């Protein structure tokens, strides 16, 4: 059974940092392009970043150098380092296998998400 389990979310002040983890089981993260996707309350899914099998990384334009995606194949874990979080970024952050086009939670592999809250 494939499972992706995110962790590392929490409450931070504006400008703060968090490191999100996505631990995979029954699933080799080294064999898939992996993404982080977020969903703010009342809004749709928003792609944040992906890392390809070859290690190529890409980020949404709003990231502006603040976030960093990485992968540890030995630990079958994907990470997302979040720096400089602002008050507009509270959301549920999901780890997922990469999709082309709009993300759909009924397609591919998804974790249950980890909540990020930004507040002073």
Helices and strands as residue ranges (DSSP letters): E 3-7, E 10-12, E 18-25, G 29-31, E 34-39, E 45-51, E 57-59, G 61-63, E 67-72, E 77-82, E 91-97, E 114-118
